[in-house]
Amino acid sequence: MLNSLNHFKIRYSLDSSLTQTYKKLMLISMKICLLMTTVVPPLYGQDFNTLLNELSEADQLESEMADSKKEKDVVPPPPSSTEIASPPEDDLFATEKNIVTNGITLQGLDKQTARVFIIDALVGQTIEFGTLKIVVKHCEKTPLEDRHESMAFIIISEEKAKSAPHKLFSGWMFSSSPALSFLDHPLYDIWIKDCKNLD
């Protein structure tokens, strides 16, 4: 019991001394604030009119710059119909036309033997690959080296011994995406490799 009383007395005396110290510090800080506000004039109060003049001059200069920019940005008259029809010759971003070639390189796969054949042929020539007859009607490629794409319109038919030719495929094939348009045959696969000019 005595220990708890002693403990309470010590704690009360510490609390009261801390409270008095806190009050003294608060009083000193209030005196310093009062002294600062009365002795040191605020910065904006000294040259408030000059600051207003500087701001108005800056606003005026900014509006003058905006007006001069508007004068420079005069919209040119719309181009005539002849200018629209013919693209400018020195335009760096003008689209280039595809290169039409007279030949093609095809790859053929014989699924029975698992052999791959490279076939070079002229456009319009009939190519025989196993029981297939392949005719390339048109072949062209993009002029861009970084995005190489060859495309060809191909007609593929199959001719068996005792039956008339049966058309299996007629359409465009693309070298970059062979799965987009392909020949569906149990024995053979044909896909385009490149369009090129043959001598």
Buried (B, 14 or more C-beta within 10 A) or exposed (E): EEEEEEEEEEEEEEEEEEEEEEEEEEEEEEEEEEEEEEEEEEEEEEEEEEEEEEEEEEEEEEEEEEEEEEEEEEEEEEEEEEEEEEEEEEEEEEEEEBBEBEBBBBBBBBEEEEEEEEBEBBBEEEBEBBBBBBBBEBBBBBEEEEEEBBBBBBBBBBEEEEEEEEEBBEEEBBBEEBEEBBBEBEEBBBBBBBBBEEE
